[in-house]
Amino acid sequence: MQVVFLNQFERVMGQEEERAHVFIGELQGIWTAGWRSVQLDISSIEDVWYEGMSWEELLAAFRHGVASKMRDGFRPLLDGMLEETPFWERRPALPQLLQCYADSQEADDFAAGLKVWRRAKSLEEKKSAYLIATNRELQMLAVFLPQTLDELGQIPGFGKVKTERYGNEIIELLKGKERRHTYPIEAWVPGVVSETQLSSWMFQLKEEKYGKALSTVKEKRSLLHGIREGRTLSQLEEELNCPRRKLLERIERLDEEGYDVLPVVEKELSELPAEESVMIETAIQQLGDRYLKPLLRKVYGEVNANDEEVERQYEKLRMVRIRCRRVSQAAI
């Protein structure tokens, strides 16, 4: 194997110092990324993070592995692998310190009650729950337990708009709760979060971030493989354990990225009546293909059917839209 990238990592634990190498290598088109711990007896232990032909998956696995090791306290000899400015040379912002502290505290009961409120508010306003409050924001509320609007404004994520919209309800939920923390929280939190604690927390976030990226790349590879093998939507849904609607969105995203998804599109449209196909194509020519709801009304009339039937109609529109786009691009 030809090593194309090598970096040394070190970690000091008490009187002991550990050294290791992170590497990327290539042999006959096969890429490898991994970790090699150098022991005192000059033997080496190798942990392979990735081996294959996908550069995209290699980078995702590499970044996830590096973040995991840095979370464990290792530091690179050559810096800048995950960020332009190293964490230990940056002054941590107050919101990061507050989030770090809150994540280290137990607040399960209070957090559960806030999630119930958020779910109800999400249904009431017909918007995603995270737009009302993220999980991390709920955790900070459950830990710091603000009792006034002024105190709520000290919680990262609760600016003027969100405080005016939800502040009174949140204060009412937390009113009278016994708390261990005083306000203003910025007066004492920076003094109780150690550099080691903040470092571990920051790299945990990066590990989670790159872990999700790696999972996304693997899911994409599995989906593309299934499409090339001639799987139907139902088969892909079962194999990937992915809801049908989400699966369709992922197929559309692959199409937008330039991947060939026509095999599954043609397979699903093979049973679509020719008359219905022409109606959808005509509607796309007249209305464009950016929005699906106008197309749904144009082709199928007002939506009075059950949810399952409407989802099936949207599915047909998505598939025909992909095919029409491919035909248009081929004609250029």
C-alpha positions as CSV (number, residue, x, y, z in Angstrom):
1,M,0.0,0.0,0.0
2,Q,1.3,3.5,-0.9
3,V,0.7,6.0,1.9
4,V,-0.6,9.3,0.5
5,F,-1.3,11.0,3.8
6,L,0.2,10.5,7.3
7,N,-0.2,12.5,10.5
8,Q,1.0,11.8,14.0
9,F,-1.2,12.1,17.1
10,E,-0.1,12.3,20.7
11,R,-1.9,12.0,24.0
12,V,-0.5,12.6,27.5
13,M,-2.2,10.7,30.3
14,G,-0.4,11.4,33.6
15,Q,3.2,10.3,33.2
16,E,2.4,8.3,30.1
17,E,2.5,9.5,26.5
18,E,0.8,7.7,23.6
19,R,1.6,8.2,20.0
20,A,-0.3,7.0,16.9
21,H,-0.5,7.6,13.2
22,V,-3.6,8.4,11.2
23,F,-3.2,7.5,7.5
24,I,-4.7,7.3,4.1
25,G,-3.3,4.8,1.6
26,E,-4.0,3.5,-1.9
27,L,-3.3,0.2,-3.6
28,Q,-4.5,-0.6,-7.1
29,G,-7.4,1.8,-6.8
30,I,-8.5,0.6,-3.4
31,W,-8.3,3.4,-0.8
32,T,-7.7,2.7,2.9
33,A,-8.0,5.0,5.9
34,G,-7.2,4.1,9.5
35,W,-5.4,4.4,12.8
36,R,-2.1,2.8,13.8
37,S,-1.1,2.9,17.5
38,V,2.6,2.8,18.1
39,Q,3.4,0.8,21.2
40,L,6.6,0.8,23.3
41,D,7.7,-2.5,21.9
42,I,7.7,-1.0,18.4
43,S,4.8,-3.3,17.4
44,S,1.7,-1.6,15.8
45,I,-2.0,-2.0,16.1
46,E,-4.0,-1.0,13.1
47,D,-7.7,0.0,13.1
48,V,-9.1,0.2,9.5
49,W,-11.8,2.9,9.3
50,Y,-12.5,2.4,5.6
51,E,-11.4,0.3,2.7
52,G,-13.0,0.6,-0.7
53,M,-13.2,2.7,-3.9
54,S,-15.4,5.6,-2.8
55,W,-13.4,8.8,-2.0
56,E,-16.6,10.4,-0.6
57,E,-17.1,7.5,1.9
58,L,-13.4,7.5,2.7
59,L,-13.4,11.2,3.7
60,A,-16.5,10.7,5.8
61,A,-15.0,7.7,7.6
62,F,-11.7,9.5,8.0
63,R,-13.2,12.6,9.6
64,H,-15.4,10.6,11.9
65,G,-12.5,8.6,13.0
66,V,-10.3,11.6,13.6
67,A,-13.0,13.4,15.6
68,S,-13.4,10.3,17.7
69,K,-9.7,10.1,18.6
70,M,-9.6,13.9,19.3
71,R,-12.5,13.5,21.6
72,D,-10.4,10.9,23.5
73,G,-7.7,13.5,24.0
74,F,-5.4,12.9,21.1
75,R,-3.9,15.9,19.3
76,P,-2.4,16.0,15.8
77,L,1.1,17.1,15.1
78,L,-0.1,18.7,11.9
79,D,-3.2,20.7,12.7
80,G,-6.2,21.8,10.7
81,M,-7.7,18.4,9.8
82,L,-11.2,19.2,11.0
83,E,-11.2,23.0,11.3
84,E,-9.1,25.9,10.2
85,T,-8.5,27.2,13.7
86,P,-7.7,24.6,16.3
87,F,-10.1,24.4,19.2
88,W,-7.4,25.0,21.9
89,E,-6.4,28.3,20.3
90,R,-9.9,29.7,20.1
91,R,-11.7,31.5,22.9
92,P,-14.9,29.6,23.6
93,A,-18.1,31.5,23.1
94,L,-20.5,31.8,26.0
95,P,-23.3,29.8,24.2
96,Q,-20.9,26.9,23.7
97,L,-20.0,27.0,27.4
98,L,-23.7,27.1,28.4
99,Q,-24.6,24.2,26.1
100,C,-21.6,22.2,27.3
101,Y,-22.5,22.6,30.9
102,A,-26.2,21.8,30.3
103,D,-25.4,18.7,28.3
104,S,-23.4,17.4,31.4
105,Q,-26.4,17.7,33.7
106,E,-29.4,15.4,34.3
107,A,-32.8,17.0,33.6
108,D,-34.8,14.1,32.2
109,D,-38.1,14.9,33.9
110,F,-38.2,18.5,33.0
111,A,-36.9,17.9,29.5
112,A,-39.7,15.3,28.9
113,G,-42.4,17.8,29.9
114,L,-40.9,20.4,27.6
115,K,-40.9,17.9,24.7
116,V,-44.6,17.3,25.3
117,W,-45.3,21.1,25.0
118,R,-43.1,21.3,21.9
119,R,-45.0,18.5,20.2
120,A,-48.3,20.1,20.9
121,K,-47.1,23.5,19.7
122,S,-45.7,21.8,16.6
123,L,-49.1,20.4,15.7
124,E,-50.8,23.6,16.5
125,E,-48.6,25.7,14.3
126,K,-48.1,23.0,11.7
127,K,-44.3,23.4,11.7
128,S,-41.4,21.1,12.5
129,A,-40.6,20.7,16.2
130,Y,-37.0,21.8,15.9
131,L,-38.2,25.3,14.6
132,I,-40.0,25.8,17.9
133,A,-37.0,24.6,20.0
134,T,-34.1,22.2,19.4
135,N,-33.4,19.3,21.7
136,R,-30.3,21.2,23.0
137,E,-32.4,24.3,23.7
138,L,-34.9,22.2,25.7
139,Q,-32.0,20.6,27.7
140,M,-30.8,24.1,28.6
141,L,-34.3,25.1,29.7
142,A,-34.6,22.0,31.8
143,V,-31.2,22.6,33.5
144,F,-31.2,26.4,34.0
145,L,-35.0,26.6,34.7
146,P,-35.6,30.3,33.8
147,Q,-38.5,31.8,35.8
148,T,-38.8,35.2,34.1
149,L,-38.7,36.5,30.5
150,D,-35.4,38.2,31.3
151,E,-33.9,35.0,32.5
152,L,-35.3,33.1,29.4
153,G,-33.5,35.7,27.2
154,Q,-30.2,34.5,28.7
155,I,-30.7,31.0,27.2
156,P,-29.0,30.6,23.8
157,G,-31.5,30.3,21.0
158,F,-34.2,32.4,22.7
159,G,-33.9,35.8,21.1
160,K,-36.5,38.5,21.0
161,V,-38.9,36.8,18.5
162,K,-38.9,33.3,20.1
163,T,-39.2,34.8,23.6
164,E,-42.1,37.0,22.6
165,R,-43.8,34.0,20.9
166,Y,-43.3,31.2,23.4
167,G,-41.9,32.9,26.5
168,N,-45.0,33.2,28.7
169,E,-45.9,29.5,28.0
170,I,-42.4,28.3,28.8
171,I,-42.2,30.4,32.0
172,E,-45.6,29.0,33.1
173,L,-44.4,25.4,32.5
174,L,-41.2,26.0,34.6
175,K,-42.8,28.3,37.2
176,G,-42.2,27.2,40.8
177,K,-39.7,24.5,39.8
178,E,-36.9,24.1,42.4
179,R,-33.6,25.0,40.8
180,R,-29.9,24.7,41.8
181,H,-28.6,27.5,39.6
182,T,-28.5,31.2,40.0
183,Y,-28.8,34.0,37.4
184,P,-27.2,35.6,35.6
185,I,-25.8,32.3,34.4
186,E,-23.0,33.9,32.5
187,A,-21.5,35.0,35.8
188,W,-20.6,31.5,36.9
189,V,-20.8,28.9,34.1
190,P,-17.5,29.9,32.4
191,G,-15.7,29.2,35.7
192,V,-17.1,25.7,36.2
193,V,-16.6,24.3,32.7
194,S,-13.0,23.0,32.4
195,E,-11.0,23.1,29.3
196,T,-10.9,19.3,29.3
197,Q,-14.7,19.1,29.6
198,L,-15.3,21.6,26.8
199,S,-12.7,19.9,24.6
200,S,-14.3,16.5,25.0
201,W,-17.8,17.9,24.4
202,M,-16.7,19.8,21.2
203,F,-15.2,16.7,19.7
204,Q,-18.2,14.6,20.7
205,L,-20.3,17.0,18.6
206,K,-17.9,16.6,15.7
207,E,-17.9,12.8,16.1
208,E,-21.7,12.9,15.9
209,K,-21.7,15.2,12.9
210,Y,-19.2,13.1,10.9
211,G,-20.9,9.9,12.0
212,K,-24.2,11.2,10.5
213,A,-22.2,12.2,7.3
214,L,-20.7,8.7,7.1
215,S,-24.1,7.1,7.6
216,T,-25.6,9.2,4.8
217,V,-22.8,8.2,2.4
218,K,-23.3,4.5,3.2
219,E,-27.1,4.9,2.8
220,K,-26.5,6.5,-0.6
221,R,-24.2,3.7,-1.7
222,S,-26.8,1.1,-0.7
223,L,-29.6,2.9,-2.5
224,L,-27.6,3.3,-5.7
225,H,-26.6,-0.4,-5.5
226,G,-30.3,-1.4,-5.1
227,I,-31.3,0.8,-8.1
228,R,-28.6,-0.7,-10.3
229,E,-29.7,-4.2,-9.3
230,G,-33.2,-3.5,-10.5
231,R,-35.0,-3.3,-7.1
232,T,-38.5,-1.9,-7.0
233,L,-39.5,0.8,-4.5
234,S,-41.2,-1.7,-2.3
235,Q,-38.0,-3.8,-2.2
236,L,-35.8,-0.8,-1.5
237,E,-38.2,0.3,1.2
238,E,-37.9,-3.1,2.9
239,E,-34.1,-3.6,2.4
240,L,-33.1,-0.1,3.6
241,N,-35.8,0.1,6.3
242,C,-36.8,3.5,5.0
243,P,-40.3,5.0,4.8
244,R,-41.5,5.2,1.2
245,R,-41.9,9.0,1.1
246,K,-38.4,9.6,2.5
247,L,-37.1,7.0,0.0
248,L,-38.6,8.9,-2.9
249,E,-37.1,12.2,-1.6
250,R,-33.7,10.5,-1.5
251,I,-34.1,9.2,-5.1
252,E,-35.0,12.7,-6.2
253,R,-31.9,14.1,-4.5
254,L,-29.7,11.5,-6.2
255,D,-31.3,12.5,-9.5
256,E,-30.5,16.2,-8.8
257,E,-26.9,15.2,-8.0
258,G,-26.6,13.6,-11.4
259,Y,-26.9,9.9,-10.5
260,D,-28.8,7.5,-12.8
261,V,-32.0,6.6,-11.1
262,L,-34.0,5.8,-14.3
263,P,-34.0,2.0,-13.7
264,V,-36.2,2.3,-10.6
265,V,-38.3,5.2,-12.2
266,E,-39.0,3.2,-15.4
267,K,-39.8,0.1,-13.3
268,E,-42.4,2.0,-11.2
269,L,-43.9,3.7,-14.2
270,S,-44.2,0.6,-16.3
271,E,-47.7,-0.1,-14.9
272,L,-48.8,3.5,-15.2
273,P,-51.6,3.8,-17.8
274,A,-50.5,5.7,-20.9
275,E,-53.4,8.2,-20.6
276,E,-52.4,9.1,-17.1
277,S,-48.8,9.4,-18.0
278,V,-49.7,11.9,-20.8
279,M,-51.9,13.9,-18.5
280,I,-49.0,14.3,-16.0
281,E,-46.5,15.2,-18.7
282,T,-48.9,17.8,-20.2
283,A,-49.5,19.3,-16.8
284,I,-45.7,19.6,-16.3
285,Q,-45.4,21.3,-19.7
286,Q,-48.1,23.8,-18.8
287,L,-47.3,24.5,-15.1
288,G,-43.7,23.6,-14.8
289,D,-42.3,21.0,-12.4
290,R,-41.2,23.0,-9.4
291,Y,-44.3,22.5,-7.3
292,L,-46.2,19.2,-7.0
293,K,-49.5,20.5,-5.5
294,P,-50.7,22.4,-8.6
295,L,-49.8,19.4,-10.7
296,L,-51.8,17.2,-8.4
297,R,-54.9,19.4,-8.7
298,K,-54.5,19.7,-12.5
299,V,-54.2,15.9,-13.0
300,Y,-56.4,14.4,-10.3
301,G,-58.7,17.3,-9.3
302,E,-59.4,18.5,-5.8
303,V,-57.9,16.4,-3.1
304,N,-60.7,14.5,-1.4
305,A,-59.2,11.1,-1.3
306,N,-57.6,9.3,1.7
307,D,-54.0,10.0,2.6
308,E,-52.7,6.7,1.1
309,E,-54.2,7.4,-2.3
310,V,-52.9,11.0,-2.3
311,E,-49.4,9.7,-1.4
312,R,-49.6,7.3,-4.3
313,Q,-50.6,10.2,-6.7
314,Y,-47.7,12.3,-5.5
315,E,-45.4,9.3,-6.0
316,K,-46.5,9.1,-9.7
317,L,-45.9,12.8,-10.1
318,R,-42.4,12.6,-8.7
319,M,-41.5,9.6,-10.9
320,V,-42.8,11.2,-14.1
321,R,-41.1,14.5,-13.2
322,I,-37.7,12.7,-12.9
323,R,-38.3,11.1,-16.3
324,C,-39.3,14.3,-18.0
325,R,-36.2,16.1,-16.6
326,R,-33.9,13.3,-17.9
327,V,-35.6,13.5,-21.4
328,S,-35.2,17.3,-21.5
329,Q,-31.5,17.0,-20.5
330,A,-30.8,14.3,-23.1
331,A,-32.3,16.6,-25.8
332,I,-29.9,19.4,-25.0
